[in-house]
Amino acid sequence: MASTPLRDSGARGSTERVCRCALLAALALALAALESLLPLPMPVPGMKLGIANVVTVVAAYWLGPACAAAVFLVRAILAAFLTGQLSTLPFSLVGGGLALVVTIAFVRLASTDRARLCSMAAAVAHNVGQVGVAVALTATPQIALYLPVLLVVGLVTGFLTGTVAAALLERVPAAYRLERRPKAPSSS
C-alpha cells in the first residue's frame, strides 16, 4: 500500500523537526555543561555567560516556540542533574521561562536581524526572574539590590550571545531551516 506524496512529505518534515529540535537540545545541554566547567570570575555569585541561550534563540527563530521551549526545558532540567546543581533548578526554570517568553515575543514581532536585541532582552528577563526567585525563597528583599549589576551584566552577555545567534542565523543556508509554511490542502 503506497502512501501519498503529501503524507510522506508531512511525516518527513515532522521527523526532521523533531530531529533538529533534539540536536539543538543536545547542543544546548553540552554548552551548559561546558560553561559550568569554566572558572570565570564573576562579580555576583551564580552569574554565568549564558552560552547555551544562543541555541534557544536559534531554535525559536528556526523551529518555532514549541521547539525553543523543549530545548530550554531539556537543557535546564538535565543540566541541573548532570552538574549536580539541583538547587539551581528553580532559578533556571523561572529565569529561563521568562527569557523564553521574551524570545518568543521577539520572534513573532521582529525579523532575524533583531536576534541581538532579542537576546539582550531575554537576558534581562532571565535576571529579573532569578532575583525574584531568590527574594521569594530567602524572604530577603535586599537581594534585589543585586539587580542593577545583574541587568548591566545581562545586557553585555545578552549582546555577546545575541551576536553569536545572529551570526548563526545569517550564515546557515536556508535549505537547513524548516520554514513555517501553511500546510498544502489535501486533494480528495
Secondary structure as the mmCIF struct_conf table of DSSP 4:
data_model
#
loop_
_struct_conf.conf_type_id
_struct_conf.id
_struct_conf.beg_label_comp_id
_struct_conf.beg_label_asym_id
_struct_conf.beg_label_seq_id
_struct_conf.end_label_comp_id
_struct_conf.end_label_asym_id
_struct_conf.end_label_seq_id
HELX_LH_PP_P HELX_LH_PP_P1 ALA A 2 THR A 4
HELX_RH_AL_P HELX_RH_AL_P1 PRO A 5 LEU A 37
BEND BEND1 PRO A 43 VAL A 44
TURN_TY1_P TURN_TY1_P1 PRO A 45 GLY A 46
TURN_TY1_P TURN_TY1_P2 ILE A 51 ALA A 52
HELX_RH_AL_P HELX_RH_AL_P2 ASN A 53 LEU A 63
HELX_RH_AL_P HELX_RH_AL_P3 PRO A 65 THR A 83
TURN_TY1_P TURN_TY1_P3 GLY A 84 GLY A 84
HELX_RH_3T_P HELX_RH_3T_P1 LEU A 86 THR A 88
HELX_RH_AL_P HELX_RH_AL_P4 LEU A 89 LEU A 109
BEND BEND2 ALA A 110 ALA A 110
HELX_RH_3T_P HELX_RH_3T_P2 THR A 112 ARG A 114
HELX_RH_AL_P HELX_RH_AL_P5 ALA A 115 THR A 138
TURN_TY1_P TURN_TY1_P4 ALA A 139 ALA A 139
HELX_RH_3T_P HELX_RH_3T_P3 PRO A 141 TYR A 146
HELX_RH_AL_P HELX_RH_AL_P6 LEU A 147 ARG A 171
BEND BEND3 VAL A 172 VAL A 172
HELX_RH_3T_P HELX_RH_3T_P4 ALA A 174 TYR A 176
BEND BEND4 ARG A 177 ARG A 177
HELX_LH_PP_P HELX_LH_PP_P2 PRO A 182 SER A 187
#
